[in-house]
Amino acid sequence: LIEDLVEASKVTTGNVTLNIAEVNLNEMAIQISGENEDDLKALGIDLRINEPPEDVIVKADGQKTYRIIDNLFSNIKKYTMKDTRAYMEIRKEDGYGVFEIKNVSKEELNKTEEELMQRFVRGEDARTTEGAGLGLSIAKSLTELQNGIFTVVIDGDLFKAIIKLPLK
């Protein structure tokens, strides 16, 4: 929690050093999904991956981008309805490399997209899972620091997070 608070503070004040380089979004997303594969299977979550045949290379900070995607996988593990599917897609769109992940929430999503991206706000009010509600806020700030766009879409109990980072 302390590490997340410090990082959230640094990110929102722009007190972060970026090391912008070429990052293969496909490789990174596949690597992180592989690192989470056992946990997802244990929860009965079947991850479906849609990636393009060509690499999606973005101009980004590899470490910060890893943190963004890892935060989203953390949310998938905490908040996805068991014995369902989650979907991950990597693509190119309008000058951006796009990483999208979506799932069906195990609890009713009674917050707006804007509320979910604020600090200390969680999608569920019951507080039955770990987390301080900083993950989406950090992910949004880190994406925007890299000249990207971070969007959350809620449709009923469907949760979708979309990251867009500038293409190489």
C-alpha positions as CSV (number, residue, x, y, z in Angstrom):
1,L,0.0,0.0,0.0
2,I,2.8,2.4,0.9
3,E,4.6,1.7,-2.4
4,D,1.3,2.3,-4.3
5,L,0.7,5.6,-2.4
6,V,4.2,6.8,-3.2
7,E,3.9,5.8,-6.8
8,A,0.5,7.4,-7.1
9,S,1.8,10.6,-5.7
10,K,4.9,10.7,-8.0
11,V,2.8,9.9,-11.0
12,T,0.1,12.5,-10.4
13,T,2.6,15.2,-9.8
14,G,4.7,14.2,-12.9
15,N,7.7,13.5,-10.7
16,V,8.6,10.4,-12.7
17,T,11.5,9.8,-15.0
18,L,10.5,8.2,-18.3
19,N,12.9,6.1,-20.4
20,I,11.1,6.2,-23.7
21,A,12.1,3.5,-26.2
22,E,10.6,1.1,-28.6
23,V,8.4,-1.4,-26.8
24,N,6.9,-4.5,-28.4
25,L,3.3,-4.4,-27.0
26,N,2.5,-7.9,-28.2
27,E,5.5,-9.5,-26.5
28,M,4.9,-7.6,-23.3
29,A,1.2,-8.4,-23.1
30,I,1.8,-12.1,-23.9
31,Q,4.6,-12.2,-21.3
32,I,2.4,-10.7,-18.6
33,S,-0.6,-12.9,-19.5
34,G,1.7,-16.0,-19.2
35,E,2.9,-14.8,-15.8
36,N,-0.7,-14.7,-14.6
37,E,-1.9,-17.9,-16.4
38,D,-1.8,-20.1,-13.3
39,D,-3.6,-17.7,-11.1
40,L,-6.3,-17.1,-13.8
41,K,-6.8,-20.9,-14.2
42,A,-7.1,-21.4,-10.5
43,L,-9.9,-18.8,-10.5
44,G,-11.6,-20.5,-13.4
45,I,-10.9,-17.5,-15.7
46,D,-10.3,-18.5,-19.3
47,L,-8.2,-15.7,-21.0
48,R,-8.8,-15.4,-24.7
49,I,-6.1,-13.5,-26.6
50,N,-6.5,-11.7,-29.9
51,E,-3.3,-10.4,-31.3
52,P,-2.4,-9.2,-34.8
53,P,0.1,-11.2,-36.9
54,E,2.5,-8.2,-37.0
55,D,4.2,-6.7,-34.0
56,V,2.7,-3.6,-32.4
57,I,5.7,-1.4,-31.5
58,V,5.0,1.7,-29.4
59,K,7.1,4.6,-28.1
60,A,6.9,4.1,-24.3
61,D,8.7,3.4,-21.1
62,G,8.9,-0.4,-20.9
63,Q,8.9,-0.5,-17.1
64,K,5.9,1.9,-16.7
65,T,4.0,0.1,-19.5
66,Y,4.6,-3.2,-17.7
67,R,3.2,-1.7,-14.5
68,I,0.0,-0.5,-16.4
69,I,-0.7,-3.9,-17.9
70,D,0.2,-5.8,-14.7
71,N,-2.2,-3.5,-12.7
72,L,-5.0,-4.5,-15.2
73,F,-4.3,-8.2,-14.8
74,S,-4.4,-7.7,-11.0
75,N,-7.9,-6.3,-11.4
76,I,-8.9,-9.2,-13.6
77,K,-7.8,-11.6,-10.9
78,K,-9.5,-9.7,-8.1
79,Y,-12.8,-8.7,-9.7
80,T,-13.7,-11.1,-12.5
81,M,-16.6,-13.5,-12.0
82,K,-15.2,-17.0,-11.6
83,D,-15.7,-19.6,-14.3
84,T,-16.0,-17.0,-17.0
85,R,-13.8,-15.6,-19.8
86,A,-11.6,-12.5,-20.0
87,Y,-10.5,-11.1,-23.3
88,M,-7.2,-9.4,-24.2
89,E,-6.6,-7.7,-27.5
90,I,-3.6,-6.0,-29.0
91,R,-4.0,-4.0,-32.2
92,K,-3.0,-0.8,-34.1
93,E,-5.6,2.0,-34.3
94,D,-5.3,5.6,-35.5
95,G,-1.5,6.0,-34.8
96,Y,-1.7,4.1,-31.5
97,G,-0.8,0.7,-30.3
98,V,-3.8,-0.5,-28.3
99,F,-4.0,-3.0,-25.4
100,E,-7.5,-3.8,-24.4
101,I,-8.7,-6.2,-21.7
102,K,-12.3,-6.9,-20.7
103,N,-14.1,-9.1,-18.2
104,V,-17.4,-9.7,-16.5
105,S,-17.4,-8.4,-12.9
106,K,-18.3,-10.7,-10.1
107,E,-20.0,-7.9,-8.3
108,E,-22.3,-5.2,-9.6
109,L,-20.4,-2.3,-11.0
110,N,-22.2,0.6,-9.3
111,K,-19.6,3.3,-10.1
112,T,-19.1,5.4,-13.2
113,E,-16.0,5.1,-15.3
114,E,-14.7,8.4,-13.9
115,E,-15.2,7.3,-10.3
116,L,-13.3,4.0,-10.9
117,M,-10.3,5.9,-12.1
118,Q,-10.1,8.1,-8.9
119,R,-7.8,7.2,-6.1
120,F,-9.1,4.9,-3.4
121,V,-12.2,3.9,-5.4
122,R,-13.0,0.3,-6.0
123,G,-15.6,-1.3,-8.2
124,E,-17.1,-3.1,-5.3
125,D,-18.2,-1.6,-2.1
126,A,-18.1,-4.8,-0.1
127,R,-14.3,-4.7,0.2
128,T,-14.0,-8.5,0.1
129,T,-10.8,-8.4,-1.9
130,E,-7.4,-6.9,-1.3
131,G,-6.4,-3.6,-2.8
132,A,-6.6,0.1,-2.0
133,G,-8.3,1.3,-5.2
134,L,-5.1,2.9,-6.6
135,G,-4.4,0.5,-9.6
136,L,-6.6,2.2,-12.2
137,S,-5.5,5.7,-11.1
138,I,-1.9,4.8,-11.4
139,A,-2.4,3.1,-14.8
140,K,-4.3,6.1,-16.1
141,S,-1.6,8.5,-14.9
142,L,1.3,6.4,-16.3
143,T,-0.5,6.1,-19.6
144,E,-1.0,9.8,-19.9
145,L,2.6,10.6,-18.9
146,Q,3.6,8.6,-22.0
147,N,1.4,10.7,-24.3
148,G,-1.2,7.8,-24.3
149,I,-4.9,7.5,-23.7
150,F,-6.4,5.4,-20.9
151,T,-10.1,4.7,-21.1
152,V,-12.5,2.6,-19.0
153,V,-15.8,1.5,-20.3
154,I,-18.6,-0.1,-18.2
155,D,-21.6,-1.7,-19.8
156,G,-23.7,-3.5,-17.2
157,D,-21.3,-5.8,-15.5
158,L,-18.8,-5.8,-18.4
159,F,-15.6,-3.9,-17.5
160,K,-13.2,-2.9,-20.3
161,A,-9.9,-1.0,-20.0
162,I,-8.2,0.4,-23.1
163,I,-4.7,1.7,-23.3
164,K,-3.5,3.6,-26.3
165,L,0.2,4.4,-26.7
166,P,1.8,6.2,-29.6
167,L,3.1,3.9,-32.4
168,K,6.8,3.9,-33.2
